[in-house]
Amino acid sequence: MPASNAKGSVVQGYNCQAAVDARTQIIVAADVTDEANDKQQAQPMLTQVLAQTGQVPRTVSMDAGYFSEANVTALTALGCRPLIPPDRHRHSQAIPAAPRGRPPAGLSVADRMRRTLRTTRGRRLYARRKAIVEPVFGQIKQGRGYRQFLLRGMRQVRGEWALICTTHNVLKLWTALRHRRQRPGEGLRALGRSRKAERKTQG
């Protein structure tokens, strides 16, 4: 695929996409492209999310590579709240607070998005992205050592990425079920301690 930071250069590789549920870290949509630019992937990924879940997500957080006025407009028209910064920020770089008062008339889509991301709510919601999608890629790369495709060709690579994402989801579900089985006993032990404390207090 063409390199995104060098004119005329080519990188031999693929661009993996994943949409992750905020509460469970389950991958609800996945794809592979040979395009370095993520802008063209925002709408297809959301379409896949709708097809897989049957629901429009209330909020969609994406990094700056997905920003375009067309993407913000399209995602808003579908009924969700897109949070896509027009400008790249380092993780350690704080986003300044939004100016007080009503937004002035005639703001561009990019300026409105900047203002939204600078509100208290906008900053809080977008900050959660670091704890939603980035850990998933970290678990796949660092935890499971998956750093390169074993197969070649778009069709084969898409199948391989789908298998990796399915494995991630199965492990998440298994972990959730294991914790759920442990919770009833933990709850009974906690209840027992509470009742003992009550008896001591009453006595």
N, C-alpha and C positions, 0 to 999 in steps of 0.2 A: 504494500500500500504506500501511497505518497507520504513522505514525512511532513508533519504539521509545522515544523520549525525550520525547514531548510528548503529553499526554492529549487525544484528540479531533482531533489534527492528521493530515494526510495528505500523504505524499510521493509525487510522481508518478515511479515508478521500479520496478525489479525487483531481486530479491535473487538474485545468482548464486552457485551452489554448485559446488565442485570438490573431488574427492578425489584426492590426488597420491601417487604411489609415492615412498617415501623415497629409494631408491637412484638412480632415473633421472629424477625430476621429470616423469614421464609422467602425464597426467591419466587416471585409470582410471574415473572416474564424474563426471558433470556434470548439473546441472539448473538451472532457473530457477523461482522462486516469486514470488508477490506478497505474501508475509508478511514483516514486518520481523523477527520473532522466529525465531532459528535452532533453537530447541529441537525444533521439529517436524520438522526436516530430518535429524537424526542417524541415526535408524533407516532411513528411506528411502534415504539415501545409502549406508549400509553394505549394504543389500539390493542396491543397484545394483552395488556393488563385487563382491559375491559372484557376481552374475549375469554380470558382465563377465570376471572372472578365474577363477572357480571355486574360489577359495581364501578362507579366513578370515584376515585380517591378524592377525599376532601382537600388534601394538600399534596403537592408534588414538589419535592426538593431535588434540584439538579445542580451540578457545578457549572461554572461559567462557560465551559466548553459547549454547553447545550443552548446558550442564549442566542435568540434571534427574536425580532419583533413578531415574526410569523408564528414562532413556537408559543410565545406568551399569549398571543391572540387566539390561537387554535385551542390551547389547553384551557383558557378561560371560557371559551365558547362551549366547551364540553361540560362545564360546570365545576371544575376544580380550581384550586388556588395555586398557581405556579409560583415557586420561589426559585428564581434563576438569576444569579448576579450577572449584570452586564460586564463587570470588571473582575479580574482575578485578584483574590486576596490570599495572603499566606495564612495558615492556620493560627499563627501567633499574632496576626494583625487584627486589631479590634476594628469593628465597623462603627463609624461615628453615629451618634444619635440623630434621628430625623428632626428637621426644623419644626417648631410648633406652629399650630394653625392649619388651616385648610390648604391642600395642595393648590398652587396657582393654576389657572386655566392654561391650556395649550401645552402641557407637559408631554414630552414624547413617551413612548412605551418604556424605553430604557430609563428615563428619569423617574417615571412613576414606580418602576421596579426598584430603583435605588432607594427611593423614599420609603417604599414598603419594607424593604430589608433593613432600614435604619430605625423602624419603629421598635418598641419594646417587644411586641408580639412577634414581629417579623424576625428579629434577631434571635429570640428564644426558639422559634420553630426551625429556623435554618441551622442553628447550632446543633440541633438534634441529628442532623444528617451525618455528622462525624461518628455518631454512635449507632447508625443504622446500616448504611451501605458499606462504609469503609471497613468495618470489622469483618464483614462477609468475605471481601476480597482478601483481607489479611488471613482469615482462617483457611481459605483455599490455598493461598500461596505459602504462608509460613507454617501453618499448622499441618497441612497435608502435603506440602512440598510440591504442589502442582504449579510449575512455572513455564512450561512450554507444551505445545501440542505434540502428540505422538503421531498423528495422522497428517495427511496432506490433502489439499483440495477443499473448497468451501463446503461442499455437502458433508464430507467426512468430519471436518472440523466442527461444523455446527452440531453434528451428532455427538461428538466427543464433549463439547461444552455443555450440551443438554444433559449428558450423563453425569458430568461433574456437578452441575447444579442440582440434579436429582439426588445425588449422593449427599450433598450439603443439606438438602431438605429432609431426607430420611434421618440423618444424624440429629438434626434439630428436633424432629418429632420424637425420636427415640429418647433423647435427653428430657424432653418435656414430659413424656409418659413415665419415665423413671422417677422424676421428681414428684409427679402426681401420685404415684404409688407410695412414696415415702411420706407424703404430707399427712394422710389420715392418722398414722401412728404418732407423728410429731404433734398433731393437734390434740390427740388424746393425752399424751404426756404433759403437754402444756396445760390442758384442762385439769388434769390430776393435780398438778402443782398449784393451780389456782384454788382448787377446792381445799387442799390441805392448808393453804394460807388462810382461807376463810375460817376453817375450823379453829385454827390457832387464835385468830382474832376474836372469834366468838367466845372461846373458852377463857 
